[in-house]
Amino acid sequence: MLPQCRSQRRPRFQVLVMLWVFAASQVESQPQPTIAANFPILLETGAGFQATEGPTLADLDQDGRPDIIVGSANKVYAFRFDGTQLDGWPQTTTYAASNSPTVGDLDGDGRLEVVTFDRLALPRRSFLYAWNSSGQLLPGFPVALGLGNFALTLYDLDNDGDLEIIGSFDYKAYVFHHDGSIAPGWPRNIEPFAILSKASVGDLNADGQPEIVFTAQLDVLPYDPSLQGRVYVWQANGELQEGWPVSTPNRYQYVGGSNPALADVDLDGFLEIAVGVYSFIRPNQFSFAALYRHDGTMMPGWPQYTAGEDSLDSISAGPAVADLDNDGRPDLIFGDIWDTVVAWREDGTLLPGWPVSYGKVDSNLIFRSLLIANPAVGDIDGDGYLEIFSNVNQADVVDGIWRGRIYAFNHDATSLPWSPLRPQQFASFNTVAMGDLNGNGELELVTISGDYFDGETWLTVWQVPGVPYVEERFPWPMYGRDRWHTSQYGFKLPDEPTVHVAERRDSSILPAAFVLHQNFPNPLSNQTGIDSRTQAGTYIRYELPEAADVRLHIFDILGKEVGLLLQARKPAGRHEVHWEGTDQLGRRLPHGLYFYRLEAAPASNSARTIVRTQKLVLSN
């Protein structure tokens, strides 16, 4: 049994100590990312920013390993881990297809499709494309439209088993069926406002029906004090949700790429909306961050205005969401356009160590510019805590070029020893993507970088040896959080492809290590039917590379054991345990933060005990 805490004033401290001890037993040294063989790859040499937003990772060929899908100039690529391209790729578009592609099973056939658009600024034209996994255009595509600006989002809006395509063209909100036809009730014209973000999608009010969230700005030139921004929430049928839109104060607005993030930050079963707001007009040329309830009212402690030396000068990128301090509640991570990254708790208080300024982290970083990529979050050093990737650029005044920098910060805002990564040229327009690309169970990082003036666009893969890739430890692993681009924290994609039997990696291969996975769903409910995202109980998965005597415990936040789920000899392999949120006597446990701990004594060495720990949240 873990030692109990006598004082009710010390649970946060005890939890942090517990997690540090457990994490320290699993990580021996700080891994150093190295560039993978056959990378970097030069994609394009045309002038201008040929790729923006970030790469998408998805298993197109169903071999059990994600592929890299990226648009650059007028091509859409699909790369394997070794740098070779999948059969049927790249595909050529009419105009530049520089946005992050969206990937999902559009038509419910069990295979993934790739969806994106191209764009020509003048005379404001775009085509909407959808290809199957082999690079063949789907019937009904391409679709001729007005100018598109930001990545598309996929979601099953009408619960019919196939996916709708959500995006903005000519500053209007659009929804398309999987065959390219426009859905009833769409598009939505909001003149004199103009949509300037991708869509974020989720069931905000837990009624079983998803909502669509966009940010928009007042389309007024030149900029003047009447500037104003809005957040719009639409139902799937195109009707505005009650309480929306919500407007910013005058002088503030949303700018291109200020994508909303959705998360249940207070664990009440409803999704909140986090978004950063920008100001062009002095003396108020600094940002604020807002957190709205599902009904359009502001959450307590918000908005957060920042000013001063470490201010958020101007937020122009969407936030990321992750539980940085391991308290069971999501935290919000924002970056500004120049110099600052900040992390707030759900109540608007700053997390310890934040904000952080690139200039203070790196004294050689001068003439910093254009942080537009969204932050990415995951356990990139395998220490049991989450880290943050954030991109910036440095002006090389001698050579006259911009040099990209991708900084990695610990949960407490300290830098990782190897930070920053230095990709080729301009880095700040593309979010880092993270996954296990080669199927060895370890982490890889994918970056896109380029230079606006000489036009080179580079794709780079970095390996992080010794760091396991466990999906649950990477809550915001790419642009838009997932390959549907939902920007919804904790959302589980229902269309993950099944690996073909003929191509499947040998399923008889035993796990390489003792692994305890994050439970699902999390948070879990000890009541049935509380909303569309929760159910009674949760599933805990673990892996054994050899037979072992296994014990699986549940502890409360004070370290008191409240349940013993398993005590048995188990064979090597992958196992699963179901827990319904009860104690050893079958009584419902109160809501709150809990820990589950796997203790495995290998049959080959019973004197040795492997310990793995994860946290979970039990809601009412």
C-alpha positions as CSV (number, residue, x, y, z in Angstrom):
1,M,0.0,0.0,0.0
2,L,1.2,3.5,-0.8
3,P,1.9,5.7,2.3
4,Q,-1.2,7.7,3.2
5,C,-1.1,11.5,3.5
6,R,-2.3,12.6,6.9
7,S,-2.8,16.3,6.0
8,Q,-5.6,17.2,3.6
9,R,-3.5,20.2,2.5
10,R,-0.8,18.1,0.8
11,P,-2.5,15.9,-1.9
12,R,-1.1,17.8,-4.9
13,F,2.4,17.6,-3.5
14,Q,2.0,13.9,-2.8
15,V,0.6,13.2,-6.2
16,L,3.6,14.9,-7.8
17,V,6.0,13.0,-5.7
18,M,4.3,9.7,-6.6
19,L,4.4,10.4,-10.3
20,W,8.0,11.5,-10.1
21,V,9.0,8.2,-8.4
22,F,7.0,6.1,-10.9
23,A,8.4,8.1,-13.9
24,A,12.0,7.9,-12.7
25,S,11.8,4.1,-12.6
26,Q,11.0,4.1,-16.3
27,V,13.4,6.7,-17.8
28,E,17.2,6.4,-17.3
29,S,18.5,9.1,-19.6
30,Q,17.4,12.0,-21.7
31,P,17.1,10.8,-25.4
32,Q,18.4,12.9,-28.2
33,P,16.3,13.2,-31.4
34,T,18.2,12.3,-34.6
35,I,17.2,12.7,-38.2
36,A,16.0,9.5,-39.7
37,A,17.6,7.8,-42.7
38,N,16.6,9.3,-46.1
39,F,15.5,12.6,-44.6
40,P,15.2,15.5,-45.0
41,I,13.4,15.4,-48.3
42,L,13.2,18.5,-50.5
43,L,9.5,18.8,-51.6
44,E,9.4,22.0,-53.6
45,T,11.6,24.8,-54.9
46,G,8.9,27.4,-55.8
47,A,8.7,30.8,-54.2
48,G,6.3,31.4,-51.4
49,F,5.1,29.4,-48.4
50,Q,4.4,26.1,-50.1
51,A,3.2,24.1,-47.1
52,T,1.4,25.4,-44.0
53,E,-0.3,24.2,-40.8
54,G,1.4,20.8,-40.6
55,P,1.7,17.2,-41.8
56,T,-1.1,14.7,-41.1
57,L,-0.3,11.1,-39.9
58,A,-2.6,8.4,-41.0
59,D,-2.4,4.7,-41.9
60,L,-3.4,4.9,-45.6
61,D,-2.1,1.5,-46.7
62,Q,-3.4,-0.3,-43.6
63,D,0.0,-1.9,-42.7
64,G,-0.3,-0.8,-39.1
65,R,2.0,2.1,-39.4
66,P,1.0,5.7,-40.0
67,D,2.0,7.4,-43.2
68,I,2.9,11.1,-43.7
69,I,0.4,13.1,-45.7
70,V,1.4,16.6,-46.7
71,G,0.4,19.2,-49.3
72,S,3.0,21.4,-50.8
73,A,2.7,23.7,-53.8
74,N,0.3,21.9,-56.2
75,K,1.0,18.4,-55.0
76,V,-0.3,16.2,-52.2
77,Y,2.2,13.6,-51.0
78,A,1.9,10.3,-49.0
79,F,5.3,9.1,-47.6
80,R,6.2,6.0,-45.7
81,F,8.7,6.1,-42.8
82,D,11.6,5.2,-45.1
83,G,11.0,8.2,-47.4
84,T,9.4,6.3,-50.2
85,Q,6.0,7.3,-51.5
86,L,2.8,5.1,-51.4
87,D,1.6,3.8,-54.7
88,G,-0.6,6.4,-56.5
89,W,1.0,9.4,-54.8
90,P,1.7,12.3,-55.1
91,Q,-1.4,13.7,-56.7
92,T,-1.4,17.0,-58.6
93,T,-3.9,19.8,-58.0
94,T,-4.8,22.8,-60.2
95,Y,-3.6,25.5,-57.8
96,A,-1.5,25.4,-54.7
97,A,-2.6,22.8,-52.1
98,S,-0.5,24.0,-49.2
99,N,-2.9,23.4,-46.3
100,S,-2.8,20.4,-43.9
101,P,-4.7,17.5,-45.5
102,T,-7.6,15.9,-43.6
103,V,-7.9,12.1,-43.5
104,G,-10.8,9.8,-42.6
105,D,-13.1,7.1,-43.8
106,L,-15.5,9.3,-45.8
107,D,-17.8,6.7,-47.2
108,G,-17.7,4.0,-44.6
109,D,-15.9,1.4,-46.8
110,G,-13.2,0.7,-44.1
111,R,-10.4,2.5,-45.9
112,L,-9.2,6.1,-45.4
113,E,-9.6,8.9,-47.8
114,V,-7.6,12.2,-48.1
115,V,-9.4,15.5,-48.4
116,T,-8.0,18.9,-49.1
117,F,-8.4,21.9,-51.4
118,D,-6.2,24.1,-53.5
119,R,-6.3,27.9,-53.8
120,L,-5.5,30.8,-56.1
121,A,-5.6,34.1,-54.3
122,L,-6.6,36.0,-57.5
123,P,-9.3,35.6,-58.8
124,R,-10.2,33.8,-55.5
125,R,-10.7,30.2,-56.7
126,S,-10.4,26.8,-55.0
127,F,-11.2,23.2,-55.8
128,L,-12.2,20.7,-53.2
129,Y,-10.5,17.3,-53.6
130,A,-11.1,13.8,-52.1
131,W,-8.9,10.8,-53.1
132,N,-9.0,7.2,-51.9
133,S,-6.0,5.7,-50.3
134,S,-4.6,4.7,-53.7
135,G,-4.7,8.3,-54.9
136,Q,-7.8,7.9,-57.1
137,L,-10.3,10.8,-57.1
138,L,-13.7,10.0,-55.6
139,P,-16.9,10.4,-57.6
140,G,-18.2,14.0,-57.4
141,F,-14.7,15.6,-57.0
142,P,-13.1,18.0,-57.5
143,V,-15.7,20.7,-56.5
144,A,-15.2,24.2,-57.9
145,L,-15.6,26.9,-55.1
146,G,-14.6,30.3,-54.0
147,L,-11.3,30.8,-52.2
148,G,-10.5,28.6,-49.3
149,N,-8.1,29.5,-46.5
150,F,-7.8,27.0,-43.7
151,A,-7.7,23.2,-43.3
152,L,-10.8,21.2,-43.6
153,T,-12.5,19.1,-40.8
154,L,-14.2,15.8,-40.9
155,Y,-17.1,14.6,-38.7
156,D,-20.2,12.5,-38.9
157,L,-22.6,15.4,-38.4
158,D,-25.9,13.5,-39.2
159,N,-25.0,10.2,-37.5
160,D,-25.5,8.2,-40.8
161,G,-22.1,6.4,-40.7
162,D,-20.3,8.5,-43.2
163,L,-18.3,11.7,-42.8
164,E,-19.2,15.3,-43.7
165,I,-16.5,17.8,-44.8
166,I,-16.6,21.1,-42.9
167,G,-14.6,24.2,-44.1
168,S,-14.8,27.8,-45.2
169,F,-14.7,29.2,-48.7
170,D,-15.1,32.9,-49.7
171,Y,-15.3,33.5,-45.9
172,K,-18.6,31.4,-45.6
173,A,-19.1,28.3,-43.6
174,Y,-19.7,25.1,-45.7
175,V,-20.7,21.5,-45.0
176,F,-20.4,18.9,-47.7
177,H,-21.6,15.3,-47.8
178,H,-19.0,12.6,-48.5
179,D,-20.0,12.7,-52.2
180,G,-19.1,16.4,-52.6
181,S,-22.7,17.7,-52.5
182,I,-23.5,20.6,-50.2
183,A,-25.5,19.6,-47.2
184,P,-29.0,21.2,-46.6
185,G,-28.8,24.5,-44.6
186,W,-25.4,25.4,-45.9
187,P,-23.4,27.5,-46.7
188,R,-23.8,30.2,-44.0
189,N,-23.0,33.8,-45.0
190,I,-22.1,36.0,-42.0
191,E,-21.3,39.3,-43.8
192,P,-19.9,41.7,-42.8
193,F,-17.9,39.2,-40.8
194,A,-15.6,36.7,-42.5
195,I,-14.6,33.3,-41.2
196,L,-10.9,33.0,-40.4
197,S,-10.3,29.6,-38.9
198,K,-10.7,26.0,-39.6
199,A,-13.8,24.4,-38.0
200,S,-13.6,22.7,-34.6
201,V,-16.3,20.1,-34.0
202,G,-17.7,18.3,-30.9
203,D,-20.9,17.7,-28.9
204,L,-20.7,20.8,-26.8
205,N,-23.9,20.4,-24.8
206,A,-23.9,16.6,-24.5
207,D,-27.2,16.2,-26.4
208,G,-25.8,13.6,-28.7
209,Q,-25.5,16.0,-31.7
210,P,-22.2,17.6,-32.7
211,E,-21.8,21.4,-33.1
212,I,-19.5,23.3,-35.4
213,V,-17.3,26.1,-34.1
214,F,-15.6,28.9,-36.2
215,T,-13.9,32.2,-35.4
216,A,-14.5,35.2,-37.6
217,Q,-13.5,38.9,-37.9
218,L,-15.2,42.0,-39.0
219,D,-14.2,42.4,-42.6
220,V,-13.2,46.0,-42.5
221,L,-10.2,47.7,-44.2
222,P,-8.2,49.6,-43.3
223,Y,-8.0,48.4,-39.7
224,D,-9.7,50.8,-37.3
225,P,-11.1,50.9,-33.7
226,S,-14.3,49.2,-34.9
227,L,-12.5,45.9,-35.3
228,Q,-14.4,43.1,-33.7
229,G,-14.2,39.3,-33.6
230,R,-16.9,36.7,-33.1
231,V,-17.1,33.0,-32.2
232,Y,-19.9,31.2,-34.1
233,V,-21.5,27.9,-33.1
234,W,-23.7,26.1,-35.5
235,Q,-25.8,23.0,-35.3
236,A,-25.3,20.3,-37.9
237,N,-28.4,21.6,-39.9
238,G,-26.9,25.1,-40.2
239,E,-28.9,26.8,-37.4
240,L,-27.1,28.9,-34.9
241,Q,-26.8,27.4,-31.5
242,E,-28.6,29.3,-28.8
243,G,-26.3,31.9,-27.1
244,W,-24.1,32.3,-30.2
245,P,-22.3,34.2,-31.7
246,V,-20.3,35.8,-29.0
247,S,-18.4,39.0,-29.8
248,T,-15.1,40.4,-28.6
249,P,-14.6,43.9,-27.3
250,N,-13.9,46.5,-29.9
251,R,-10.2,46.6,-31.0
252,Y,-9.9,42.8,-30.7
253,Q,-10.5,40.2,-33.3
254,Y,-9.6,36.7,-34.5
255,V,-6.9,36.3,-37.2
256,G,-6.1,33.6,-39.6
257,G,-5.5,30.3,-37.9
258,S,-6.9,31.2,-34.5
259,N,-8.6,27.8,-34.3
260,P,-10.8,27.1,-31.3
261,A,-9.9,24.2,-29.1
262,L,-12.7,22.1,-27.4
263,A,-12.3,20.4,-24.0
264,D,-14.3,19.5,-20.9
265,V,-11.9,21.4,-18.6
266,D,-14.2,21.3,-15.5
267,L,-15.2,17.7,-16.0
268,D,-19.0,18.5,-16.0
269,G,-19.7,16.5,-19.1
270,F,-19.9,19.6,-21.4
271,L,-17.2,20.9,-23.8
272,E,-15.7,24.4,-23.3
273,I,-14.3,26.5,-26.1
274,A,-10.8,28.0,-25.8
275,V,-9.6,30.6,-28.2
276,G,-7.0,33.4,-28.4
277,V,-7.9,36.9,-29.5
278,Y,-5.6,39.4,-31.3
279,S,-5.4,43.2,-31.4
280,F,-3.8,45.3,-34.1
281,I,-4.5,48.7,-32.5
282,R,-2.2,50.4,-30.1
283,P,-2.1,50.9,-27.1
284,N,-3.9,47.6,-26.8
285,Q,-1.7,45.6,-29.1
286,F,-1.7,42.6,-26.8
287,S,-3.8,39.5,-26.7
288,F,-6.3,37.9,-24.4
289,A,-7.3,34.3,-24.1
290,A,-11.0,33.3,-23.6
291,L,-12.7,30.2,-22.4
292,Y,-16.4,29.9,-23.1
293,R,-19.0,27.5,-21.8
294,H,-21.1,25.6,-24.3
295,D,-23.9,28.2,-23.9
296,G,-21.6,31.2,-24.8
297,T,-21.0,32.5,-21.2
298,M,-17.5,33.0,-20.0
299,M,-15.9,30.5,-17.6
300,P,-14.8,31.8,-14.2
301,G,-11.3,33.3,-14.2
302,W,-11.5,34.2,-17.9
303,P,-10.6,36.0,-20.1
304,Q,-7.0,36.4,-19.3
305,Y,-5.4,39.6,-20.6
306,T,-1.6,39.7,-20.7
307,A,0.8,42.7,-21.0
308,G,4.3,43.6,-20.1
309,E,7.7,42.1,-20.8
310,D,6.4,38.5,-21.0
311,S,3.1,39.4,-22.6
312,L,1.2,37.5,-25.2
313,D,1.7,40.2,-27.8
314,S,-0.7,38.9,-30.4
315,I,-2.2,35.4,-30.5
316,S,-2.6,34.2,-34.0
317,A,-2.6,30.4,-33.5
318,G,-5.0,28.0,-31.9
319,P,-4.3,26.7,-28.4
320,A,-3.5,23.1,-27.5
321,V,-5.0,21.3,-24.6
322,A,-3.3,18.8,-22.2
323,D,-3.0,17.9,-18.5
324,L,0.4,19.3,-17.9
325,D,0.4,19.2,-14.1
326,N,-1.2,15.7,-13.7
327,D,-4.2,17.0,-11.7
328,G,-6.8,15.3,-13.8
329,R,-8.0,18.5,-15.5
330,P,-6.9,19.8,-18.9
331,D,-4.7,22.8,-19.1
332,L,-4.6,25.4,-22.0
333,I,-1.4,26.2,-23.9
334,F,-1.2,29.4,-26.1
335,G,1.6,31.0,-28.1
336,D,1.8,34.5,-29.5
337,I,3.0,35.6,-32.9
338,W,6.5,36.7,-31.7
339,D,8.0,35.5,-28.5
340,T,5.9,33.9,-25.7
341,V,4.3,30.6,-24.8
342,V,2.0,30.4,-21.8
343,A,0.0,27.6,-20.0
344,W,-3.1,28.3,-17.8
345,R,-5.1,26.0,-15.6
346,E,-8.8,25.7,-16.3
347,D,-9.5,28.4,-13.7
348,G,-7.3,30.9,-15.4
349,T,-4.4,30.7,-13.0
350,L,-0.9,30.3,-14.5
351,L,0.9,27.0,-14.2
352,P,4.2,27.2,-12.4
353,G,7.0,28.5,-14.6
354,W,4.8,30.0,-17.3
355,P,4.9,32.1,-19.4
356,V,8.2,31.6,-21.1
357,S,10.0,33.9,-23.6
358,Y,12.1,32.4,-26.3
359,G,14.5,35.4,-25.9
360,K,15.2,34.4,-22.3
361,V,15.6,30.7,-23.2
362,D,18.0,31.4,-26.0
363,S,20.1,34.6,-25.9
364,N,21.2,34.0,-29.4
365,L,17.7,34.2,-30.7
366,I,17.2,37.7,-32.2
367,F,14.7,39.1,-34.6
368,R,12.2,36.5,-33.7
369,S,9.2,36.2,-36.0
370,L,5.9,34.6,-36.8
371,L,4.8,31.9,-34.4
372,I,1.7,30.7,-36.3
373,A,2.0,26.9,-35.8
374,N,-0.2,25.5,-33.1
375,P,1.6,24.0,-30.1
376,A,1.9,20.2,-30.1
377,V,1.9,18.2,-26.8
378,G,3.2,14.7,-25.8
379,D,5.6,12.8,-23.5
380,I,8.5,13.3,-25.9
381,D,11.2,12.3,-23.4
382,G,9.4,9.4,-21.8
383,D,9.6,10.8,-18.3
384,G,5.9,10.5,-17.5
385,Y,5.2,14.2,-17.9
386,L,4.0,16.0,-21.0
387,E,6.2,18.4,-23.0
388,I,5.3,21.1,-25.5
389,F,6.6,21.8,-29.0
390,S,6.5,25.4,-30.1
391,N,8.0,26.8,-33.3
392,V,9.7,30.1,-34.0
393,N,12.2,31.6,-36.5
394,Q,15.5,33.4,-36.1
395,A,16.8,36.0,-38.6
396,D,20.3,35.3,-39.7
397,V,21.4,38.9,-40.4
398,V,24.8,37.7,-41.8
399,D,23.4,35.2,-44.4
400,G,20.1,37.1,-44.8
401,I,17.8,34.1,-44.2
402,W,15.4,32.9,-41.6
403,R,16.5,29.8,-39.6
404,G,13.8,27.7,-38.1
405,R,13.7,26.7,-34.4
406,I,11.4,24.2,-32.8
407,Y,11.6,24.5,-29.0
408,A,10.6,21.7,-26.6
409,F,9.5,22.8,-23.1
410,N,8.9,20.6,-20.0
411,H,5.6,20.9,-18.2
412,D,7.2,23.4,-15.8
413,A,8.4,25.6,-18.7
414,T,12.1,24.5,-18.5
415,S,13.7,23.5,-21.8
416,L,14.7,20.0,-22.7
417,P,18.5,19.6,-22.9
418,W,18.5,19.2,-26.7
419,S,16.0,21.9,-27.5
420,P,15.7,23.5,-30.0
421,L,15.5,21.3,-33.1
422,R,16.9,23.1,-36.1
423,P,15.1,22.1,-39.3
424,Q,15.9,23.5,-42.7
425,Q,14.8,27.2,-42.9
426,F,11.5,28.7,-41.9
427,A,9.7,26.5,-39.2
428,S,6.9,28.5,-37.7
429,F,4.1,27.9,-40.2
430,N,3.8,24.1,-39.5
431,T,2.9,22.2,-36.3
432,V,5.1,19.2,-35.4
433,A,3.4,15.8,-35.8
434,M,4.3,12.9,-33.5
435,G,3.7,9.1,-33.9
436,D,5.3,5.7,-34.2
437,L,6.0,5.7,-38.0
438,N,8.1,2.5,-38.3
439,G,6.1,0.3,-35.9
440,N,8.9,-0.3,-33.4
441,G,7.0,1.2,-30.5
442,E,9.2,4.3,-30.3
443,L,8.5,8.0,-31.1
444,E,9.2,9.8,-34.3
445,L,8.7,13.6,-35.0
446,V,7.7,15.0,-38.4
447,T,8.4,18.6,-39.3
448,I,7.8,20.7,-42.4
449,S,10.0,23.8,-43.0
450,G,10.8,26.2,-45.8
451,D,11.7,29.6,-46.9
452,Y,9.3,32.2,-48.5
453,F,12.0,33.9,-50.6
454,D,14.0,31.0,-52.1
455,G,11.1,28.7,-51.9
456,E,12.6,25.4,-50.7
457,T,10.2,23.2,-48.7
458,W,11.6,20.4,-46.6
459,L,10.1,17.3,-44.9
460,T,12.1,16.0,-42.0
461,V,11.6,12.9,-39.7
462,W,13.4,12.8,-36.4
463,Q,13.7,9.6,-34.4
464,V,13.7,9.7,-30.6
465,P,15.3,6.4,-29.5
466,G,14.2,4.8,-26.3
467,V,11.0,6.9,-25.9
468,P,7.9,4.8,-26.2
469,Y,5.0,6.1,-28.3
470,V,1.8,5.4,-26.3
471,E,-1.2,7.1,-27.9
472,E,-2.7,8.2,-24.6
473,R,0.5,10.0,-23.7
474,F,0.3,12.3,-26.8
475,P,-3.0,14.2,-26.3
476,W,-2.3,16.9,-28.9
477,P,0.1,15.2,-31.4
478,M,-0.5,17.2,-34.6
479,Y,-2.2,20.1,-36.2
480,G,-5.9,20.1,-35.3
481,R,-5.2,17.4,-32.7
482,D,-6.2,14.4,-34.9
483,R,-6.4,13.5,-38.6
484,W,-10.0,14.7,-38.7
485,H,-8.8,18.1,-37.4
486,T,-11.5,18.2,-34.8
487,S,-9.4,20.2,-32.2
488,Q,-11.4,18.2,-29.6
489,Y,-9.3,17.1,-26.6
490,G,-9.8,13.4,-25.8
491,F,-11.8,12.6,-28.9
492,K,-11.4,9.0,-30.1
493,L,-11.6,8.6,-33.8
494,P,-14.0,5.8,-34.6
495,D,-12.6,5.0,-38.1
496,E,-9.2,3.7,-37.3
497,P,-8.5,1.3,-40.1
498,T,-8.1,-2.5,-39.6
499,V,-4.8,-3.8,-40.7
500,H,-5.1,-6.1,-43.7
501,V,-4.5,-9.8,-42.8
502,A,-2.1,-10.2,-45.7
503,E,-0.1,-7.2,-44.6
504,R,-0.5,-7.5,-40.9
505,R,2.7,-7.5,-38.9
506,D,2.8,-10.9,-37.1
507,S,0.3,-10.6,-34.3
508,S,2.0,-13.4,-32.5
509,I,5.0,-11.2,-31.8
510,L,5.1,-10.6,-28.1
511,P,5.2,-7.1,-26.7
512,A,8.6,-5.7,-26.3
513,A,8.1,-4.2,-22.9
514,F,5.9,-4.0,-19.9
515,V,3.3,-1.3,-20.8
516,L,0.3,0.1,-18.9
517,H,-2.0,2.0,-21.2
518,Q,-4.2,5.0,-20.5
519,N,-7.7,3.8,-19.6
520,F,-10.6,4.4,-22.0
521,P,-12.9,6.2,-21.6
522,N,-11.3,8.8,-19.4
523,P,-12.9,10.5,-17.6
524,L,-15.1,7.6,-16.8
525,S,-18.6,7.8,-15.3
526,N,-19.9,5.5,-12.5
527,Q,-23.4,6.1,-13.9
528,T,-24.9,4.9,-17.1
529,G,-25.9,7.3,-19.9
530,I,-24.7,10.6,-18.4
531,D,-23.9,11.9,-21.9
532,S,-22.8,10.7,-25.3
533,R,-19.1,10.5,-24.4
534,T,-19.3,8.5,-21.2
535,Q,-20.4,5.1,-20.1
536,A,-20.4,3.0,-17.0
537,G,-16.9,1.7,-16.4
538,T,-13.6,1.9,-18.2
539,Y,-11.1,-0.5,-19.8
540,I,-7.5,-0.8,-18.7
541,R,-5.1,-2.4,-21.1
542,Y,-1.6,-3.7,-20.3
543,E,1.1,-5.6,-22.1
544,L,3.5,-8.3,-20.8
545,P,6.6,-9.4,-22.8
546,E,6.7,-12.6,-20.7
547,A,4.6,-14.4,-18.2
548,A,4.3,-12.6,-14.9
549,D,2.5,-12.5,-11.5
550,V,0.4,-9.4,-12.0
551,R,-1.4,-7.2,-9.5
552,L,-3.5,-4.2,-10.6
553,H,-4.3,-1.7,-7.9
554,I,-6.5,1.4,-7.7
555,F,-5.4,4.3,-5.3
556,D,-7.2,7.5,-4.4
557,I,-5.4,10.9,-4.5
558,L,-4.1,10.4,-0.9
559,G,-2.4,7.1,-1.8
560,K,-5.0,4.9,-0.1
561,E,-5.7,1.6,-2.0
562,V,-9.4,1.5,-2.8
563,G,-9.4,-1.5,-5.2
564,L,-7.5,-4.5,-6.3
565,L,-8.7,-5.4,-9.8
566,L,-6.4,-8.3,-10.5
567,Q,-4.0,-10.7,-8.7
568,A,-3.0,-13.6,-10.9
569,R,-0.3,-15.2,-13.1
570,K,-0.8,-13.9,-16.6
571,P,0.8,-15.2,-19.9
572,A,2.9,-13.0,-22.2
573,G,0.7,-10.9,-24.4
574,R,-1.9,-8.1,-24.4
575,H,-4.5,-8.0,-21.7
576,E,-7.5,-5.9,-20.7
577,V,-9.4,-5.4,-17.4
578,H,-12.8,-3.7,-17.0
579,W,-13.5,-1.5,-13.9
580,E,-16.8,0.1,-13.0
581,G,-15.6,2.7,-10.6
582,T,-16.3,0.7,-7.4
583,D,-14.2,-0.2,-4.4
584,Q,-13.4,-3.7,-3.1
585,L,-16.8,-4.0,-1.6
586,G,-18.6,-3.0,-4.8
587,R,-19.5,0.5,-3.6
588,R,-19.5,3.5,-5.9
589,L,-16.4,5.6,-5.4
590,P,-16.7,9.4,-5.2
591,H,-15.7,11.5,-8.2
592,G,-12.2,12.7,-8.4
593,L,-8.6,11.8,-9.4
594,Y,-7.4,8.2,-9.0
595,F,-4.3,6.2,-9.9
596,Y,-4.0,2.7,-11.2
597,R,-0.8,0.8,-10.8
598,L,0.4,-2.4,-12.5
599,E,2.9,-4.5,-10.5
600,A,4.4,-7.4,-12.6
601,A,6.9,-9.9,-11.3
602,P,8.4,-11.7,-14.3
603,A,8.3,-15.5,-14.1
604,S,12.0,-15.5,-15.1
605,N,13.0,-13.3,-12.1
606,S,10.3,-13.3,-9.4
607,A,12.6,-11.1,-7.2
608,R,12.2,-8.2,-9.7
609,T,9.0,-6.2,-9.9
610,I,8.1,-3.9,-12.7
611,V,5.8,-1.0,-11.7
612,R,3.8,1.1,-14.1
613,T,1.3,3.8,-13.1
614,Q,-1.4,5.9,-14.8
615,K,-4.0,8.3,-13.6
616,L,-7.7,8.4,-14.3
617,V,-10.6,10.7,-13.5
618,L,-14.0,9.4,-12.1
619,S,-16.9,11.7,-12.8
620,N,-20.4,11.6,-11.3
